[in-house]
């Protein structure tokens, strides 16, 4: 039977899985961007490589993603501990919405 406890456990597993995937992917950003730069068609306004701007954008996005995952992790741990209507959960939700 599916219940609250199993739902929270599944959510925690998924959050930890996404966190692990993000940590692994951050090491492959240069190679992924190099691949993308190689297959993309140039000829835009500025005909230069997109390697550096795309790397910077992805690393900045990664930081926001990790902050969001951390806030979600904390929110789920609060809910698991039956701390539902507390100010810290509001702060976590605000962080998630801004990220």
N, CA, C and O atoms as a Tinker XYZ file with bonds, in Angstrom:
   396  protein
     1  N      0.839000   -1.188000    0.000000    73     2
     2  CA     0.000000    0.000000    0.000000    64     1     3
     3  C      0.879000    1.245000    0.000000    63     2     4     5
     4  O      1.858000    1.325000    0.742000    81     3
     5  N      0.521000    2.220000   -0.842000    73     3     6
     6  CA     1.278000    3.456000   -0.932000    64     5     7
     7  C      0.835000    4.404000    0.167000    63     6     8     9
     8  O     -0.361000    4.619000    0.365000    81     7
     9  N      1.815000    4.982000    0.894000    73     7    10
    10  CA     1.476000    5.899000    1.976000    64     9    11
    11  C      2.435000    7.082000    1.981000    63    10    12    13
    12  O      3.306000    7.194000    1.118000    81    11
    13  N      2.263000    7.962000    2.962000    73    11    14
    14  CA     3.072000    9.183000    3.054000    64    13    15
    15  C      4.548000    8.859000    3.210000    63    14    16    17
    16  O      5.392000    9.507000    2.593000    81    15
    17  N      4.863000    7.878000    4.015000    73    15    18
    18  CA     6.251000    7.522000    4.277000    64    17    19
    19  C      6.954000    7.055000    3.004000    63    18    20    21
    20  O      8.088000    7.452000    2.736000    81    19
    21  N      6.291000    6.224000    2.232000    73    19    22
    22  CA     6.893000    5.740000    0.981000    64    21    23
    23  C      7.026000    6.868000   -0.036000    63    22    24    25
    24  O      7.992000    6.912000   -0.797000    81    23
    25  N      6.081000    7.755000   -0.049000    73    23    26
    26  CA     6.130000    8.882000   -0.970000    64    25    27
    27  C      7.320000    9.779000   -0.668000    63    26    28    29
    28  O      8.024000   10.212000   -1.581000    81    27
    29  N      7.543000   10.053000    0.591000    73    27    30
    30  CA     8.685000   10.882000    0.983000    64    29    31
    31  C      9.997000   10.162000    0.696000    63    30    32    33
    32  O     10.960000   10.788000    0.252000    81    31
    33  N     10.046000    8.855000    0.943000    73    31    34
    34  CA    11.258000    8.090000    0.639000    64    33    35
    35  C     11.567000    8.119000   -0.853000    63    34    36    37
    36  O     12.720000    8.300000   -1.243000    81    35
    37  N     10.548000    7.942000   -1.687000    73    35    38
    38  CA    10.743000    7.995000   -3.130000    64    37    39
    39  C     11.224000    9.381000   -3.555000    63    38    40    41
    40  O     12.132000    9.496000   -4.377000    81    39
    41  N     10.626000   10.425000   -3.005000    73    39    42
    42  CA    11.042000   11.789000   -3.325000    64    41    43
    43  C     12.484000   12.027000   -2.916000    63    42    44    45
    44  O     13.244000   12.649000   -3.658000    81    43
    45  N     12.872000   11.536000   -1.738000    73    43    46
    46  CA    14.262000   11.685000   -1.295000    64    45    47
    47  C     15.227000   10.948000   -2.218000    63    46    48    49
    48  O     16.299000   11.464000   -2.533000    81    47
    49  N     14.859000    9.760000   -2.649000    73    47    50
    50  CA    15.714000    8.996000   -3.565000    64    49    51
    51  C     15.873000    9.746000   -4.889000    63    50    52    53
    52  O     16.975000    9.834000   -5.431000    81    51
    53  N     14.777000   10.278000   -5.400000    73    51    54
    54  CA    14.845000   11.015000   -6.662000    64    53    55
    55  C     15.668000   12.291000   -6.538000    63    54    56    57
    56  O     16.435000   12.620000   -7.442000    81    55
    57  N     15.520000   13.012000   -5.431000    73    55    58
    58  CA    16.308000   14.233000   -5.215000    64    57    59
    59  C     17.786000   13.890000   -5.110000    63    58    60    61
    60  O     18.623000   14.585000   -5.686000    81    59
    61  N     18.117000   12.833000   -4.387000    73    59    62
    62  CA    19.519000   12.425000   -4.279000    64    61    63
    63  C     20.058000   11.966000   -5.631000    63    62    64    65
    64  O     21.220000   12.214000   -5.950000    81    63
    65  N     19.222000   11.297000   -6.429000    73    63    66
    66  CA    19.636000   10.875000   -7.757000    64    65    67
    67  C     19.921000   12.058000   -8.672000    63    66    68    69
    68  O     20.917000   12.061000   -9.397000    81    67
    69  N     19.054000   13.056000   -8.640000    73    67    70
    70  CA    19.268000   14.252000   -9.450000    64    69    71
    71  C     20.517000   14.990000   -8.979000    63    70    72    73
    72  O     21.279000   15.497000   -9.802000    81    71
    73  N     20.732000   15.057000   -7.690000    73    71    74
    74  CA    21.930000   15.697000   -7.137000    64    73    75
    75  C     23.188000   14.977000   -7.631000    63    74    76    77
    76  O     24.155000   15.623000   -8.035000    81    75
    77  N     23.178000   13.660000   -7.600000    73    75    78
    78  CA    24.318000   12.881000   -8.082000    64    77    79
    79  C     24.561000   13.121000   -9.576000    63    78    80    81
    80  O     25.702000   13.294000  -10.005000    81    79
    81  N     23.485000   13.129000  -10.357000    73    79    82
    82  CA    23.617000   13.357000  -11.794000    64    81    83
    83  C     24.186000   14.750000  -12.076000    63    82    84    85
    84  O     25.041000   14.900000  -12.949000    81    83
    85  N     23.723000   15.765000  -11.349000    73    83    86
    86  CA    24.247000   17.114000  -11.542000    64    85    87
    87  C     25.725000   17.203000  -11.178000    63    86    88    89
    88  O     26.492000   17.889000  -11.854000    81    87
    89  N     26.126000   16.516000  -10.114000    73    87    90
    90  CA    27.536000   16.537000   -9.717000    64    89    91
    91  C     28.396000   15.858000  -10.780000    63    90    92    93
    92  O     29.487000   16.338000  -11.089000    81    91
    93  N     27.921000   14.757000  -11.339000    73    91    94
    94  CA    28.687000   14.062000  -12.380000    64    93    95
    95  C     28.732000   14.898000  -13.656000    63    94    96    97
    96  O     29.788000   15.012000  -14.278000    81    95
    97  N     27.603000   15.484000  -14.055000    73    95    98
    98  CA    27.548000   16.232000  -15.305000    64    97    99
    99  C     28.407000   17.485000  -15.301000    63    98   100   101
   100  O     28.854000   17.923000  -16.362000    81    99
   101  N     28.650000   18.072000  -14.140000    73    99   102
   102  CA    29.436000   19.300000  -14.106000    64   101   103
   103  C     30.857000   19.057000  -14.629000    63   102   104   105
   104  O     31.493000   19.982000  -15.133000    81   103
   105  N     31.349000   17.842000  -14.516000    73   103   106
   106  CA    32.686000   17.531000  -15.001000    64   105   107
   107  C     32.718000   17.346000  -16.522000    63   106   108   109
   108  O     33.790000   17.388000  -17.127000    81   107
   109  N     31.561000   17.143000  -17.135000    73   107   110
   110  CA    31.500000   16.924000  -18.577000    64   109   111
   111  C     31.038000   18.154000  -19.351000    63   110   112   113
   112  O     30.831000   18.071000  -20.561000    81   111
   113  N     30.872000   19.281000  -18.689000    73   111   114
   114  CA    30.405000   20.490000  -19.367000    64   113   115
   115  C     31.332000   20.884000  -20.520000    63   114   116   117
   116  O     30.837000   21.117000  -21.622000    81   115
   117  N     32.650000   20.970000  -20.320000    73   115   118
   118  CA    33.500000   21.373000  -21.455000    64   117   119
   119  C     33.399000   20.432000  -22.657000    63   118   120   121
   120  O     33.345000   20.898000  -23.795000    81   119
   121  N     33.373000   19.137000  -22.429000    73   119   122
   122  CA    33.292000   18.219000  -23.564000    64   121   123
   123  C     31.925000   18.288000  -24.246000    63   122   124   125
   124  O     31.845000   18.190000  -25.470000    81   123
   125  N     30.852000   18.456000  -23.476000    73   123   126
   126  CA    29.523000   18.586000  -24.081000    64   125   127
   127  C     29.412000   19.872000  -24.894000    63   126   128   129
   128  O     28.833000   19.871000  -25.981000    81   127
   129  N     29.962000   20.963000  -24.377000    73   127   130
   130  CA    29.906000   22.239000  -25.090000    64   129   131
   131  C     30.801000   22.188000  -26.325000    63   130   132   133
   132  O     30.437000   22.733000  -27.367000    81   131
   133  N     31.953000   21.551000  -26.231000    73   131   134
   134  CA    32.830000   21.394000  -27.397000    64   133   135
   135  C     32.111000   20.604000  -28.495000    63   134   136   137
   136  O     32.196000   20.951000  -29.673000    81   135
   137  N     31.403000   19.541000  -28.101000    73   135   138
   138  CA    30.619000   18.764000  -29.062000    64   137   139
   139  C     29.536000   19.633000  -29.688000    63   138   140   141
   140  O     29.364000   19.624000  -30.907000    81   139
   141  N     28.811000   20.376000  -28.874000    73   139   142
   142  CA    27.750000   21.241000  -29.388000    64   141   143
   143  C     28.312000   22.299000  -30.312000    63   142   144   145
   144  O     27.727000   22.584000  -31.357000    81   143
   145  N     29.434000   22.885000  -29.943000    73   143   146
   146  CA    30.066000   23.924000  -30.769000    64   145   147
   147  C     30.505000   23.339000  -32.113000    63   146   148   149
   148  O     30.482000   24.023000  -33.136000    81   147
   149  N     30.901000   22.080000  -32.097000    73   147   150
   150  CA    31.336000   21.440000  -33.331000    64   149   151
   151  C     30.205000   21.145000  -34.295000    63   150   152   153
   152  O     30.404000   21.194000  -35.509000    81   151
   153  N     29.016000   20.837000  -33.780000    73   151   154
   154  CA    27.910000   20.489000  -34.680000    64   153   155
   155  C     27.002000   21.672000  -34.983000    63   154   156   157
   156  O     26.167000   21.585000  -35.883000    81   155
   157  N     27.142000   22.776000  -34.254000    73   155   158
   158  CA    26.249000   23.914000  -34.488000    64   157   159
   159  C     26.682000   24.665000  -35.743000    63   158   160   161
   160  O     27.854000   24.672000  -36.118000    81   159
   161  N     25.715000   25.284000  -36.366000    73   159   162
   162  CA    25.965000   26.030000  -37.590000    64   161   163
   163  C     26.149000   27.487000  -37.209000    63   162   164   165
   164  O     25.289000   28.078000  -36.555000    81   163
   165  N     27.270000   28.066000  -37.617000    73   163   166
   166  CA    27.571000   29.463000  -37.325000    64   165   167
   167  C     26.838000   30.389000  -38.272000    63   166   168   169
   168  O     25.832000   30.008000  -38.871000    81   167
   169  N     27.335000   31.588000  -38.403000    73   167   170
   170  CA    26.765000   32.548000  -39.326000    64   169   171
   171  C     25.787000   33.500000  -38.675000    63   170   172   173
   172  O     24.980000   34.119000  -39.367000    81   171
   173  N     25.838000   33.629000  -37.385000    73   171   174
   174  CA    24.954000   34.561000  -36.699000    64   173   175
   175  C     25.501000   35.972000  -36.767000    63   174   176   177
   176  O     26.274000   36.298000  -37.668000    81   175
   177  N     25.114000   36.799000  -35.836000    73   175   178
   178  CA    25.573000   38.184000  -35.814000    64   177   179
   179  C     27.084000   38.225000  -35.603000    63   178   180   181
   180  O     27.799000   38.947000  -36.298000    81   179
   181  N     27.550000   37.459000  -34.656000    73   179   182
   182  CA    28.987000   37.357000  -34.397000    64   181   183
   183  C     29.374000   35.916000  -34.694000    63   182   184   185
   184  O     28.935000   34.998000  -34.002000    81   183
   185  N     30.180000   35.719000  -35.701000    73   183   186
   186  CA    30.538000   34.366000  -36.127000    64   185   187
   187  C     31.764000   33.888000  -35.338000    63   186   188   189
   188  O     32.870000   33.818000  -35.873000    81   187
   189  N     31.547000   33.561000  -34.054000    73   187   190
   190  CA    32.630000   33.077000  -33.208000    64   189   191
   191  C     32.170000   31.825000  -32.481000    63   190   192   193
   192  O     31.015000   31.412000  -32.587000    81   191
   193  N     33.076000   31.245000  -31.758000    73   191   194
   194  CA    32.765000   30.047000  -30.991000    64   193   195
   195  C     31.872000   30.397000  -29.804000    63   194   196   197
   196  O     32.004000   31.462000  -29.202000    81   195
   197  N     30.968000   29.487000  -29.484000    73   195   198
   198  CA    30.085000   29.695000  -28.332000    64   197   199
   199  C     30.613000   28.958000  -27.105000    63   198   200   201
   200  O     29.919000   28.852000  -26.094000    81   199
   201  N     31.832000   28.450000  -27.194000    73   199   202
   202  CA    32.359000   27.602000  -26.130000    64   201   203
   203  C     32.370000   28.311000  -24.773000    63   202   204   205
   204  O     31.765000   27.827000  -23.816000    81   203
   205  N     33.047000   29.441000  -24.690000    73   203   206
   206  CA    33.191000   30.106000  -23.389000    64   205   207
   207  C     31.865000   30.644000  -22.847000    63   206   208   209
   208  O     31.556000   30.401000  -21.681000    81   207
   209  N     31.061000   31.369000  -23.649000    73   207   210
   210  CA    29.789000   31.854000  -23.085000    64   209   211
   211  C     28.859000   30.733000  -22.636000    63   210   212   213
   212  O     28.181000   30.859000  -21.616000    81   211
   213  N     28.822000   29.640000  -23.391000    73   211   214
   214  CA    27.952000   28.530000  -23.021000    64   213   215
   215  C     28.458000   27.819000  -21.775000    63   214   216   217
   216  O     27.659000   27.419000  -20.928000    81   215
   217  N     29.770000   27.654000  -21.649000    73   215   218
   218  CA    30.330000   27.051000  -20.428000    64   217   219
   219  C     29.994000   27.894000  -19.203000    63   218   220   221
   220  O     29.574000   27.363000  -18.175000    81   219
   221  N     30.177000   29.194000  -19.312000    73   219   222
   222  CA    29.881000   30.087000  -18.185000    64   221   223
   223  C     28.399000   30.008000  -17.821000    63   222   224   225
   224  O     28.047000   29.933000  -16.644000    81   223
   225  N     27.535000   30.024000  -18.838000    73   223   226
   226  CA    26.096000   29.939000  -18.595000    64   225   227
   227  C     25.714000   28.629000  -17.911000    63   226   228   229
   228  O     24.914000   28.623000  -16.975000    81   227
   229  N     26.286000   27.521000  -18.379000    73   227   230
   230  CA    25.963000   26.227000  -17.779000    64   229   231
   231  C     26.485000   26.106000  -16.350000    63   230   232   233
   232  O     25.813000   25.525000  -15.498000    81   231
   233  N     27.668000   26.642000  -16.077000    73   231   234
   234  CA    28.195000   26.579000  -14.707000    64   233   235
   235  C     27.360000   27.442000  -13.754000    63   234   236   237
   236  O     27.111000   27.042000  -12.616000    81   235
   237  N     26.929000   28.616000  -14.210000    73   235   238
   238  CA    26.068000   29.458000  -13.368000    64   237   239
   239  C     24.728000   28.756000  -13.125000    63   238   240   241
   240  O     24.210000   28.770000  -12.008000    81   239
   241  N     24.176000   28.148000  -14.162000    73   239   242
   242  CA    22.925000   27.407000  -14.021000    64   241   243
   243  C     23.087000   26.221000  -13.086000    63   242   244   245
   244  O     22.165000   25.879000  -12.344000    81   243
   245  N     24.254000   25.595000  -13.118000    73   243   246
   246  CA    24.526000   24.455000  -12.243000    64   245   247
   247  C     24.486000   24.890000  -10.774000    63   246   248   249
   248  O     23.949000   24.181000   -9.922000    81   247
   249  N     25.052000   26.047000  -10.492000    73   247   250
   250  CA    25.039000   26.542000   -9.112000    64   249   251
   251  C     23.610000   26.754000   -8.638000    63   250   252   253
   252  O     23.253000   26.343000   -7.534000    81   251
   253  N     22.791000   27.394000   -9.469000    73   251   254
   254  CA    21.389000   27.603000   -9.095000    64   253   255
   255  C     20.650000   26.280000   -8.951000    63   254   256   257
   256  O     19.812000   26.129000   -8.062000    81   255
   257  N     20.955000   25.326000   -9.816000    73   255   258
   258  CA    20.333000   24.010000   -9.719000    64   257   259
   259  C     20.700000   23.298000   -8.426000    63   258   260   261
   260  O     19.845000   22.672000   -7.800000    81   259
   261  N     21.963000   23.387000   -8.021000    73   259   262
   262  CA    22.391000   22.745000   -6.777000    64   261   263
   263  C     21.764000   23.419000   -5.556000    63   262   264   265
   264  O     21.408000   22.743000   -4.591000    81   263
   265  N     21.629000   24.740000   -5.595000    73   263   266
   266  CA    20.957000   25.450000   -4.493000    64   265   267
   267  C     19.499000   25.006000   -4.409000    63   266   268   269
   268  O     18.971000   24.787000   -3.318000    81   267
   269  N     18.861000   24.877000   -5.553000    73   267   270
   270  CA    17.463000   24.427000   -5.596000    64   269   271
   271  C     17.321000   23.005000   -5.056000    63   270   272   273
   272  O     16.412000   22.725000   -4.275000    81   271
   273  N     18.209000   22.117000   -5.466000    73   271   274
   274  CA    18.170000   20.735000   -4.979000    64   273   275
   275  C     18.425000   20.694000   -3.472000    63   274   276   277
   276  O     17.784000   19.920000   -2.760000    81   275
   277  N     19.347000   21.511000   -2.981000    73   275   278
   278  CA    19.605000   21.565000   -1.538000    64   277   279
   279  C     18.398000   22.041000   -0.751000    63   278   280   281
   280  O     18.084000   21.501000    0.310000    81   279
   281  N     17.717000   23.060000   -1.281000    73   279   282
   282  CA    16.520000   23.559000   -0.595000    64   281   283
   283  C     15.404000   22.517000   -0.627000    63   282   284   285
   284  O     14.676000   22.354000    0.352000    81   283
   285  N     15.270000   21.817000   -1.746000    73   283   286
   286  CA    14.265000   20.762000   -1.837000    64   285   287
   287  C     14.577000   19.620000   -0.887000    63   286   288   289
   288  O     13.674000   19.056000   -0.269000    81   287
   289  N     15.849000   19.281000   -0.769000    73   287   290
   290  CA    16.292000   18.232000    0.155000    64   289   291
   291  C     15.916000   18.608000    1.593000    63   290   292   293
   292  O     15.398000   17.782000    2.345000    81   291
   293  N     16.184000   19.863000    1.961000    73   291   294
   294  CA    15.860000   20.335000    3.310000    64   293   295
   295  C     14.347000   20.349000    3.530000    63   294   296   297
   296  O     13.871000   19.981000    4.604000    81   295
   297  N     13.597000   20.770000    2.521000    73   295   298
   298  CA    12.139000   20.784000    2.635000    64   297   299
   299  C     11.591000   19.383000    2.845000    63   298   300   301
   300  O     10.712000   19.180000    3.683000    81   299
   301  N     12.097000   18.418000    2.100000    73   299   302
   302  CA    11.632000   17.037000    2.261000    64   301   303
   303  C     12.016000   16.462000    3.616000    63   302   304   305
   304  O     11.253000   15.698000    4.208000    81   303
   305  N     13.195000   16.826000    4.109000    73   303   306
   306  CA    13.581000   16.313000    5.435000    64   305   307
   307  C     12.714000   16.930000    6.527000    63   306   308   309
   308  O     12.404000   16.266000    7.516000    81   307
   309  N     12.320000   18.187000    6.361000    73   307   310
   310  CA    11.401000   18.799000    7.325000    64   309   311
   311  C     10.036000   18.114000    7.291000    63   310   312   313
   312  O      9.449000   17.835000    8.337000    81   311
   313  N      9.540000   17.848000    6.096000    73   311   314
   314  CA     8.241000   17.183000    5.972000    64   313   315
   315  C      8.318000   15.776000    6.542000    63   314   316   317
   316  O      7.372000   15.312000    7.179000    81   315
   317  N      9.432000   15.094000    6.320000    73   315   318
   318  CA     9.610000   13.752000    6.876000    64   317   319
   319  C      9.607000   13.768000    8.401000    63   318   320   321
   320  O      9.167000   12.810000    9.037000    81   319
   321  N     10.099000   14.857000    8.985000    73   319   322
   322  CA    10.109000   14.988000   10.439000    64   321   323
   323  C      8.841000   15.613000   10.995000    63   322   324   325
   324  O      8.824000   16.071000   12.138000    81   323
   325  N      7.773000   15.637000   10.193000    73   323   326
   326  CA     6.482000   16.217000   10.581000    64   325   327
   327  C      6.585000   17.687000   10.972000    63   326   328   329
   328  O      5.835000   18.164000   11.823000    81   327
   329  N      7.510000   18.394000   10.352000    73   327   330
   330  CA     7.621000   19.839000   10.523000    64   329   331
   331  C      7.114000   20.476000    9.239000    63   330   332   333
   332  O      7.892000   20.775000    8.333000    81   331
   333  N      5.821000   20.679000    9.168000    73   331   334
   334  CA     5.224000   21.075000    7.899000    64   333   335
   335  C      5.004000   22.578000    7.821000    63   334   336   337
   336  O      5.501000   23.217000    6.894000    81   335
   337  N      4.290000   23.151000    8.745000    73   335   338
   338  CA     3.972000   24.562000    8.689000    64   337   339
   339  C      4.952000   25.353000    9.552000    63   338   340   341
   340  O      4.600000   25.871000   10.611000    81   339
   341  N      6.184000   25.430000    9.070000    73   339   342
   342  CA     7.206000   26.198000    9.780000    64   341   343
   343  C      7.792000   27.228000    8.823000    63   342   344   345
   344  O      7.659000   27.110000    7.605000    81   343
   345  N      8.435000   28.227000    9.386000    73   343   346
   346  CA     8.991000   29.318000    8.589000    64   345   347
   347  C     10.127000   28.840000    7.684000    63   346   348   349
   348  O     10.317000   29.378000    6.594000    81   347
   349  N     10.877000   27.838000    8.127000    73   347   350
   350  CA    11.993000   27.333000    7.318000    64   349   351
   351  C     11.500000   26.725000    5.999000    63   350   352   353
   352  O     12.182000   26.831000    4.980000    81   351
   353  N     10.333000   26.094000    6.010000    73   351   354
   354  CA     9.774000   25.548000    4.769000    64   353   355
   355  C      9.390000   26.660000    3.802000    63   354   356   357
   356  O      9.558000   26.524000    2.590000    81   355
   357  N      8.876000   27.755000    4.341000    73   355   358
   358  CA     8.569000   28.911000    3.503000    64   357   359
   359  C      9.834000   29.452000    2.866000    63   358   360   361
   360  O      9.834000   29.822000    1.692000    81   359
   361  N     10.911000   29.500000    3.634000    73   359   362
   362  CA    12.192000   29.962000    3.106000    64   361   363
   363  C     12.692000   29.017000    2.011000    63   362   364   365
   364  O     13.187000   29.469000    0.979000    81   363
   365  N     12.564000   27.713000    2.233000    73   363   366
   366  CA    12.983000   26.736000    1.212000    64   365   367
   367  C     12.180000   26.906000   -0.065000    63   366   368   369
   368  O     12.745000   26.879000   -1.158000    81   367
   369  N     10.867000   27.083000    0.057000    73   367   370
   370  CA    10.036000   27.282000   -1.121000    64   369   371
   371  C     10.376000   28.578000   -1.846000    63   370   372   373
   372  O     10.328000   28.637000   -3.075000    81   371
   373  N     10.716000   29.605000   -1.093000    73   371   374
   374  CA    11.116000   30.877000   -1.701000    64   373   375
   375  C     12.429000   30.718000   -2.460000    63   374   376   377
   376  O     12.574000   31.250000   -3.561000    81   375
   377  N     13.384000   29.994000   -1.885000    73   375   378
   378  CA    14.658000   29.740000   -2.559000    64   377   379
   379  C     14.435000   28.950000   -3.850000    63   378   380   381
   380  O     15.013000   29.266000   -4.890000    81   379
   381  N     13.597000   27.930000   -3.770000    73   379   382
   382  CA    13.297000   27.127000   -4.955000    64   381   383
   383  C     12.652000   27.980000   -6.041000    63   382   384   385
   384  O     12.995000   27.849000   -7.216000    81   383
   385  N     11.725000   28.849000   -5.661000    73   383   386
   386  CA    11.054000   29.669000   -6.666000    64   385   387
   387  C     12.011000   30.666000   -7.308000    63   386   388   389
   388  O     11.906000   30.927000   -8.506000    81   387
   389  N     12.936000   31.223000   -6.547000    73   387   390
   390  CA    13.902000   32.163000   -7.108000    64   389   391
   391  C     14.930000   31.451000   -7.989000    63   390   392   393
   392  O     15.392000   32.009000   -8.984000    81   391
   393  N     15.278000   30.243000   -7.628000    73   391   394
   394  CA    16.252000   29.498000   -8.450000    64   393   395
   395  C     15.617000   29.030000   -9.734000    63   394   396
   396  O     16.278000   28.388000  -10.551000    81   395
